Amino acid sequence: MYVCMYTYAAKSSTMADSNKDQAKPLAPLSHAPRSDQPEEDDYGNGRPKHVSGRTTRCILCFGFVASFVLLLTVTFIVLALTLFHIRNPNLTVHSASFSHRLEIDNGTIRADSNLTVTVKISVHNPNAASFSVTNGSTMVWFVHEVIGEGGGDFPVKIPAKKTVQMNLTAEIVTSRLASVPGLNGRGMNVSSAIRVDGKVKIMKIFKKSFHLRRDCTMMYNTSELTFHDVRCQKHVEI
């Protein structure tokens, strides 16, 4: 009888302990890494932290190339805005003169011989490369009538940062001049258009063509050879 009671008490104690174990909540899963698992990064994506030597070399190579390209680009921009920046050449008209005096008798010009007008000009090149002048011309008119035109000896190369003087000559047709009313023995107002064409080329990369022009008015005194009161307006066509 005592054996039965002891057996019953033992079963009751075992059942009570089982109920207590079932009533306990499950413990949370531990995040402690196991010895047979590789280490994970801080974000828990399971990728190894170790970077191979090949990947490191690729990153360094890419960074070097990117830095070189950036430095080259900045240098190119700075040179393009400073040293390689192409500026407009400057054309200056200094004087104009006849080869010999006009022969006027009672307000009439002798039309049996022509005259030559020589226009002295200079071109300044402010660029870091030479300015190649391909053509130059001048046209002379009196009271809206073209009385002469001509040019000069071209091509001419103007070095960097230099100024070159040159002459333009125009043949004046005296028969045209004699047919224009308003001519007197004291003098005449003459108009002239001077044009110089050329281009600047730097390292075969930067190229620009220029058409320099001066529209001038001047006074000619028949008792002298040179023109006076020369006034010009500047025009630049690119």
DODOLUM-982438 format. One record per residue (C-alpha): x negated, y, z negated; residue in one letter. Coordinates in steps of 0.05 Angstrom, whole numbers, plus 5000, padded with zeros to 4 digits. Each point is the difference from the previous one (the first is absolute). Layout:
// residues N
XYZa...
//
This chain:
// residues 238
500050005000m494450474983y496749825066v506350195038c500550674964m492750165014y500949835073t506150445005y496450584966a494149945047a504550015060k503650614973s493350374990s497749835071t506550255030m499550664960a492850105024d502249885072s505650514994n495150524973k495349885059d505750095050q502350644967a493150335008k499350445063p494849815051l493450364993a498250475059p495149755051l493050184984s496050425051h493549744975a496149725060p498149295001r492949785008s501549645066d503250635033q496150575034p500250704970e505550455026e499750765012d503650524959d506149995045y501149254992g500249865075n495749394993g494350265045r492849924976p496450624978k493649795033h498450355068v495549645047s493550305026g502650015071r506050424981t495550494962t495550085061r506150135044c502550544953i493250344997l499349975076c506950305010f498550564951g493450165034f503250035069v505750434975a495250494966s495750045063f506050145045v502550544951l493250334997l499449995076l507050305008t498650574951v493350155034t503350015069f505550484976i494950474967v495750025063l506150105044a502150604959l493050314994t494349815045l504149685056f505550534999h500150315070i500650765000r501850475057n494050285038p499850755006n499850375066l497450725001t500050495058v494250484995h500050425063s501850055073a496650375056s500050095075f494149805044s500250705031h504450624999r506550055036l499750475059e506250444996i501450565050d506150444985n503049454957g498949475053t495349414990i495649775056r502349295016a494149785042d496249684943s501949604939n497850084928l497949504947t502450064928v495649674947t503349834933v495349844943k503049524949i497649564943s502949374969v498649804928h500749274980n501449924925p500549245002n495249464979a499749735071a498550335067s505450375040f499949815073s502550575044v502749705064t502750625035n500450754995g503750515042s502050725003t505450385037m500350755010v506150405020w501950735007f507250244995v502749295003h495949845063e494749464996v493750325028i494949464984g498449344967e494149554987g496349574950g493149784976g494949444999d503049414963f499849514964p496450304939v498849654935k500050424936i496449684941p503149944931a500350654961k497150395059k502150585044t498650015075v500650605046q502249925072m502350425058n506349965043l500150335068t506050215042a500050255071e504350635006i503450065067v499850755013t505349975054s505049764947r497650544953l500750545053a507249805014s502250094927v503050684986p497950404939g492549995012l496450654989n492950245000g499450054925r501149264982g504949444993m502849524948n498349285016v502749364969s496349354996s501449294976a494049594978i500849254988r495249474975v501849264997d496349474961g500349444949k496849784935v498749264987k497349734934i497649274998m504849825056k505650004948i502050724990f501550355066k503350665015k500550425063s500250764998f502350545049h497250664976l502950625031r499250754994r504750505032d496250665005c501350715023t494350475017m498750685029m495550095060y496750675015n498250075073t493850394983s497049414961e499249255008l502549754933t507149954972f501950374937h505149914945d500349245007v505749714959r501649264998c505449554970q498249304976k503649385024h498249274985v503649415032e498749294974i
//
